[in-house]
Amino acid sequence: DLGYAPATPAAPGAGYTPATPAAP
């Protein structure tokens, strides 16, 4: 769980690591 909603939808086979750190 990233703890925040990424602006980009998760790619197929989610569980990806976003390049941007989670915002506060």
ZAKOL-545573 format. One record per atom (N, C-alpha, C, CB): x, y, z; atom name. Coordinates in steps of 0.2 Angstrom, whole numbers, plus 5000, padded with zeros to 4 digits. Each point is the difference from the previous one (the first is absolute). Glycine has a CB too. Example, Ala and Ser with C-alpha at 12.3 -4.5 7.8 and 13.67 -1.06 7.14 Angstrom:
residues 2
   c1   c2   c3 torpa
 5066 4972 5039     N
 4996 5006 5000    CA
 5004 5006 5000     C
 4991 4994 5006    CB
 5007 5011 4990     N
 5004 5006 5001    CA
 4996 5005 5003     C
 5006 4997 4990    CB
***
This chain:
residues 24
   c1   c2   c3 torpa
 5004 4994 5000     N
 4996 5006 5000    CA
 5004 5006 5000     C
 4991 4994 5006    CB
 5008 5011 4989     N
 5005 5005 5000    CA
 4998 5006 5005     C
 5001 4997 4988    CB
 4993 5003 5014     N
 4998 5005 5005    CA
 4997 5006 4997     C
 5009 4995 5008    CB
 4991 5005 4985     N
 4998 5006 4997    CA
 4997 4998 4993     C
 5008 5008 5006    CB
 4988 4996 4991     N
 4998 4998 4993    CA
 5004 5003 4995     C
 4988 4999 5004    CB
 5016 4997 4992     N
 5004 5002 4995    CA
 4996 5003 4994     C
 5009 4992 5003    CB
 4993 5013 4994     N
 4997 5004 4994    CA
 4999 4995 4994     C
 5004 5011 5004    CB
 5001 4985 4995     N
 5000 4995 4995    CA
 4997 4993 5002     C
 5010 5006 4995    CB
 4985 4991 5001     N
 4998 4994 5002    CA
 5005 4995 5000     C
 4989 5003 4995    CB
 5010 4992 5010     N
 5005 4995 5000    CA
 5001 4996 4994     C
 4997 4999 5012    CB
 5009 4999 4986     N
 5001 4996 4994    CA
 4997 4993 5001     C
 5010 5007 4997    CB
 4989 4989 4997     N
 4998 4994 5001    CA
 5005 4996 5005     C
 4994 5000 4988    CB
 5003 4996 5016     N
 5004 4996 5005    CA
 5003 5005 5005     C
 5003 4992 4991    CB
 4993 5012 5012     N
 5001 5006 5004    CA
 5006 4998 5005     C
 4988 5003 4999    CB
 5012 5000 5007     N
 5005 4999 5005    CA
 5007 5003 4997     C
 4994 4989 5004    CB
 5005 5016 4992     N
 5006 5004 4998    CA
 5003 5005 5005     C
 4995 4998 4988    CB
 5011 5004 5011     N
 5003 5005 5004    CA
 4999 5007 4996     C
 5008 4991 5006    CB
 4989 5014 4997     N
 4999 5006 4996    CA
 5007 5004 5001     C
 4988 5000 5002    CB
 5014 5003 4992     N
 5006 5004 5000    CA
 5000 5005 5005     C
 5002 4997 4988    CB
 4992 5006 5013     N
 5000 5006 5004    CA
 4998 4998 5008     C
 4996 5007 4990    CB
 5007 4996 5014     N
 4999 4998 5007    CA
 4993 5002 5002     C
 5012 5001 5003    CB
 4985 4996 5002     N
 4994 5002 5002    CA
 4999 5007 5003     C
 4998 4987 5002    CB
 4998 5017 4996     N
 4999 5006 5003    CA
 4997 5000 5007     C
 4998 5005 4989    CB
 5004 5000 5015     N
 4997 5000 5007    CA
 4993 5000 5001     C
 5010 5006 5003    CB
***
